[in-house]
Amino acid sequence: MTDHGMNKNDASIPHSVWPADWLRTAEREAADSLGLTLYELMQRAGDAAFQAARAAYPHSQRWLVLCGHGNNGGDGYVVARLAQAAGIEVTLLALESDKPLPEEAQAAREAWFNAGGEIHAPHTPLPETCDLIIDALLGTGLSQAPRENVATLIEHANKHPAPVVALDIPSGLLAQTGAAPGAVIRA
């Protein structure tokens, strides 16, 4: 076994695939080794995701960003803020929760508001005019099928004609196993 839990003799697993729990630990260690806060690491991840989406869809000018209530949603807030600053029209829908956002995601959400961004409820109809959807609903920590309200939003996004870019992993897919126990974003 390697230090990230994979058997060296399993040739069917690409070398670039690691268990989700190992990645969470590696993320913290990477931030510490670089002298970064997890929020600064989130900023870098969001910037990289924004750049990749922009490169893949350079003519898209109306983005729909779907944010969850965790750090994947925090990445979405960063992408939305950067897209808006680049002159892209951004509509952001966010899941609601009784629990507070993680500290890093809360900071990203506040930066979105400070940049003049607005948040729409997840039951808001998806704008027909968007030409790119950013999926930042559920990240690598998912361990069961998405709840009904999230599954409904995923199904609406899947029916929309705009292409979808997923941050981290398509929402609804279990990072630890690759299983899809319920609705999954088609990205």
N, C-alpha and C positions, 0 to 999 in steps of 0.2 A: 504494500500500500504506500502511496505517496503521502506527503504531509497534508494534502487537501482531500484525503479520503477516497481516492480512486485507485483501483488496482492497476499497476503498471502493465500487467499482462492483458488487460482488456483493450485490444486494438480497435474495438468498435466505438470507443468513446474518444472524440477528438480531444486533443491536448488543451484546447481553449475552453473546455466546459468544466466548471467547478460546481460543487454543491452550493446551494443558496446560503446555507448557514456559514460556510467557509468564507463566502464573498462578503457577508456582513462584517465578519471579524477582520478580514483583510482591508476593508474600507476604513475601519477605525485605525488600524495599524498604519495604513498608508497616510492618513491625515496626520497622525502623530509623528511619523518619520519625516514628513515634509514640513512640520511645524504649522499645520493648518488646522483651523476649526472644522467641524463637520459642516458648518454653514458655508465656509469657503470652498470646501470640497463639493458641496451641492452647487455652488455658483459655477465651478469649473465643469461639472457634469452637465448642468443646464446649458452652458455656453457651447459645449461640444455637441449636445443634442440639437441645439438651435442651428449651429453651423452645418451639421449633417442633413437636417431637414431642409434647410435653405439650398444646400448644394443639390439634393435629390429632386427638389421641386422649386427651381429658381423663379418660375413665373407665378407661383401662388401668391396671392395678395390678400386673401381673406381666410384666416385660420380660426378654427374652433379648437380650444384647448379644454380637455376634460380632466379635472383635478380631483384626486381622491383625498382622503383625510390622513395621509401619512407622508413619509418623505418622498415617495414617488410623486405625490401631488405637489410637494415642495419643488421638485424638479420642474414640474409643469408650470408653476408660477414663475420660475426663472425664465423658462422658454418663452412664456407669454410676454413677460416684461421686455425681453430682448427683441422679440418679434415686433412688438408695438414701437419700440425705440427705432427699429429699422424701417418704420413706415408701413408695416403690415397692419391691416385691420384685424383686431383680435376680439373674439367673443370667448369668454371663459365661463364654463359651467363647473360648479364645485359641489361635491357631496357634503352633506351636513352630518354632524355628529354631536352627541352630548359630551364626548371626551375632548379635551384640548388637543390641538395639533402638537406634534413633536416640536421642540424649540427651533430647529432648523427650518422646518416647513412653515412655522409661524412667522419667522423672520422673512422668508421668501414671500409669503402672503402680504405682509406689511409693505415690503418693497414694491410689490405689484400695486397696492393701493396708493402708495406714495408717488408712483409714476402715473397716477390718474386712471388706473385700471378699475374695472367694475367686475363684480361676481354675480352671475345669474344662478338661480336654483337649478338643480339637476332635472327637474320636470319641465323646464322651459323647452319649448320646441326647438329642435336643432335648426340653425339658419340654413335655408336652402342655398344661399349664395356662397357658403364657404367652399374653398377649393383645396383645403388640407385640414385633416383632423389630427391633433396630437393627443395620444392616449397616455395620460398620467394618472389613471384611476387607481389601479392596484399594482403593487410592486412584487418583489420576490418573496415577501413574507406570507403570501396567501397560502392557506392550508386546506381550504374547502371551497365548495362552489360559491360564487358571488351571491350576496343577498339579493332579494327580489328587486329592490330599487336600483341596484347596480346592474343587475342582469338586464333590466328593462333599458337602461341607458346604453349598455353594450349592444343590445339588439337594434336600437335606433341608430347607433353609429354604424353598425354593419349594413344597415339598409341604405345609408346615405351614399351617394355616388362619389364623394370625395375620397381620395386615398387616405390611409391612416398610417401614421408613424407612431410606434409604441416606444415609450421610454422604459428602459430596463427589460421588460418582457410584456407581451400582449396581456392585457388585463383578463383575468379568468383562468389563465394557464398556471398550473402549479410549478414553480421553479424547481422545487426539490425532486419532482418525479416526472415532469413533462405531461402529467395527466390533465385532462380538461373535464372536470366533473360537472360543469354547467356552462353557461354562456361564456364565450371567449371572443375578444376583439380579433377581427381579421385584419392584420397589419401587413 
